Amino acid sequence: MRINKILDLARNLEVKRTVGVAAAEDEVVLKAVEKAVNEGICNVVLYGNENKIKNIANENNIDLSKMEIVHCVSDKESVIKTIEDVSSGKTDLPMKGHITTGELLSVYLKEEYGLRTKSTINLVSVFDIEKYHKLLIVTDAGMVIAPTLEQKVDSINNAVKVANALEIEIPKVAIVGALEKVNQKMPATIDAAIISQMNRRGQIKGCIVDGPFAMDNAISKEAAEQKGIVSEVAGDADIVIMPDIEAGNIFYKSMVFLSGAKVSSTILGGKKPVVLTSRADSDETKLLSIALSVLLA
């Protein structure tokens, strides 16, 4: 599979990264990090109740021998210690365990830890879709509800970092909506036209941006040709910028559950990526997501 390139790149890093798992008392998360350690993708430090972590591991035949455990008396303490160690450099990036996304990010974003930047925090996902001719990077399916023009620019910059990590030097970025023409009643199309012009004038660097596109002409040359669209990006997008979280989330779940696409995701926008896997994610998705985040740490 093309998406396995993420695993290969992570394994071949000169310096092995260390993932800190906040509230690690979670069977699904422990299985994921065990696999990541065994595959040589990263080192792991587990933060949480040591007895509970060991009991879960014993019940599920999970080998913790290659992982460090930092005992914490509460979820709150485990999150704080996880972020403190990322901030100090003891570990390289955090991962969500048996807590909510908000519990982890609320601490991660505190100014005292120095991990916050002025950039927007985005969920960036990499899809391996059988009918598409290359990997497709999509943002945002899970963080920003209704992105402003400025947030869409940040989203492009975050997605370009992922593309560069995957050895795509100048990615092609399609800004999509419901149609490929500017319509004053549809703000997403206006944003797309403005952002495309910003790219042409050098305000957004390291990529080729065009839009607005309907989804079909962003990923299908035939659809673009039928509509008379002439563009370097049309039908060959490396990155797709969604108009809002609803479109992004529906696309994400449709690709995974209807088309069987393979996916890897990371949270970008801070100084370190964050691993946020869902219990509904497959073991493969969890492993790929750890690898992608490690690659970007």
N, C-alpha and C positions, 0 to 999 in steps of 0.2 A: 504493500500500500504506500501511496505517496506520503501520507501523513506520518509514516514511520521515520521519515527524515528527521522529525523533531526528536525522536528517541536517539537516533544516531548522533545528531549534533550535540545533544546534552551529554551523552556518554563520552564524547571526545573532547569535552572542555579540558583545558590545561589544568585548571584548578577546580576541584570538586566542590560544589556549593553545599551549604548546610541549611536544611529547612527546619524551622521551629514550629511545632504543631501546638496550637493553643487549645486547651481542654481536650486532651487526646484520649479520653475515656470513650472511645467510639470504635466499634468493631469494623465498620466500613472504612473508616479513615486508617485504622491500624493495618488493615489488609493492603490498602493502597500504598502506604509508605513502606511496608515490608517489601512489596514488589519493586518499588523504586530503588530501595537500598540493594536488593539482590541483583537488580539489573545494572547496578553501578551508575545510576543517574544522580544520586545525591547522598549526603549524610543526613541523619535525622536526630533532632532533639525533641523529646516528648514532654510537654508541660501539663501537669494534672495530678490527680490523686494516684500515687504510685501503686497502692494496693489494687485499686479498681482497674488500672491499666493492665497490671500483671494478671489479674483474674480474667479479664476479657481475652487477653492473649492466650492464656492457658486453655480456656474453654473453646477457642477457635484455632488452636494449633498455630498461633502466630509467633514467629521467632523474633524476640526483642534483643537478642544478644549483641547486635551491631548498633543498637541505638542507646542514646543516653536518656535517662529519665530525670526530670527536675520536679520534685514533689511540690505540689501546691494544695492548699487547704480549700480553695474555692475556685469556681470558674473565673471570677474577677481577678484573683491573684494570678491565675495561669495566663490570662490575656495580658496583664501588665508585665509579667516576667518575660513572656514571649516577645512583646514589642520592645521592652528594654534591651533584650539581648540582640534583636535585630538592629536597634539604634546604636548600640555599642560596637557592633561588628562581630560579636561572638557567633551569631548566625547570620545568614544572608537574606532570608525572606521568611515571612510568616505564612502559615496555612491554617484555615479554619477547621476546628474539630467539632466537638459536641456543643456548639454555641450558635447564636444567630450571626448573620453577616453584620448586623448593626453593632452587636457587642464587640466584635473584633475591630471594625473600621472606626468606631467612635474613639477608641484608644489609639489606634494607628495614626489618626489624623490630628491628635493633640500636638500643639506646637512644641511642647517640651521635648518631644522625641526626635524632632528634626526630620521627619519622614514626609511631611506634607510639602507640596509644591503649589504653585499658582495654577497648575494645570487641572483640567477636569478629570475626575476618576471615571474610567470606562471599563466595561467588560468587552474584551476583544477575543473573538473566537475564530479558530481556523477550521475550515470544513474540507473534508475529502469526499466529494460528491461524485458518484459513479459517472454521471452524464456530463460533468464539467471537466474540461481538459487539463486543469491544474488545481492546486489548492486555492481556496477562496477564503479571504479574511473578511469578517463581518463585524461591525460594531454599530449600535450598542443594543444588546438584547436583554440587559439586566440591571443597568445602573441609572442612567439619566432618563427621566420620564419624557420630557419634552425639550430636547436640546435647543438652545439658542444658536444663532449663527456662530458666535465665538466658541461655544462648546463643540459645535460640529468641526470647527478648525482644530481644536484640541484632539477630537476623536480621530481625525485624519492623522495628526502627528503621532498619536499613540499606535495607530494601526501600522503606520510606516515603520515604527520601531520593530514591530513583529515581523513585517515583511523583510526588513534588513537582517534580522536574526535568522530568517529562513533563507538568507543569501539571495534575496530579490533586491537588486540594487536600486532600481528606479521603478517602483510599483505604479500600476495604473489604477486610479481611484475613480469609482463611479458613485455619484450621489444620486440616490434613487427616490422615486415617489410613485404616484399613480400614473403619471404620463411624462412624455419627454419634451414637452413644450412649457415655456413659462406661462403661468396662469395667475393673474393677480388675486384670484380667490383662493389660491393654494400656496400658502407661505413657503412650503418645502421647496417648491419649484423656483421661487425667487431666491431663497438662500442658496440653492444649488448654482444658479447663474452667477450670483455674486462671488461665491467661493471659487468657482471655476476661473473667473476673471482675476481674483486675487492670486491664484496659482500662476496664471500667465504673466502677471506683473511681478513675480518673484516674492510675493508675501507668504506663500506656502511653498517650502522647498523640498527637494528630495523625492518628488513624485510628479506624476502627470494626472491632473484632476479634470474631470469633465462632468457635465450634468446640466439640467436634470435629465435623468433617464427613467423610463419605466423599467421594471426588472428584466423584462424579456430582452430589450435591446442593450442592456448592460452586459448580459452573459451570452447572447446569441448573435453572431455575426449575420446570420440569415434574417433574423427579425430586424436588426438595424438596417440592413440593406433594403429590405422591403419598405421600410419607412423613410428611406432616403437619408439616413443619418451617416455623416462622414466624420469619423472620430477615431483617434488612436485607441481610445478606451473601449468603445462600443464592441461588445462581443468578446472582450479579452480582459476584463477587469481582474485585477489581483485583490482589490479591496472594494467592498461595498459599504457605503455609509447610509444607514437607515434613517428615515425621517423622524421616528420616535420609538419609544420602548415597545409599544404594542406591535408595530410592524416587525421590529427586530426579534421580539420574543416569539411571535407566531412563525416567522421564518425559521428560527432556530429549532423549534419543536417539530415543525413540519419536516425539516430535513432529517432530523434524528429518528423520529417515530414513524414517518411515512416512507421516506426514501432510504432509510438505513445508512445515512451518511455517518462517517466517523468525524469526531470533533474534539478539539482541544481548546481550552479557554484560560485566560488569565485576566487579572485586574491590574490595569496600568494607570498611571497618572501621579503616583507618589514616587519617592526616591527608590523604592523597592517594589517589585511586583508582589501580588498577594494571591495565594492559591485558595480558591473557593470552589470546592466540589459539592455537588448536590447528591443526596442519598439516591435520587433517581438516576444518576449517571451510572453508566456501566463501569466495570473495573478498568476496561481499556481507556475510557474517557478520563477517568481519574488519573491513571498513569500518564497519559499524554498531557494532561493539564499540569501535573507536577513538572514534567519534563520541559514544557513550554515556559513555565514561570522560572524554572532554574536557568534556562537558556537566557532569559532576559534580566536575571538578577545582577 
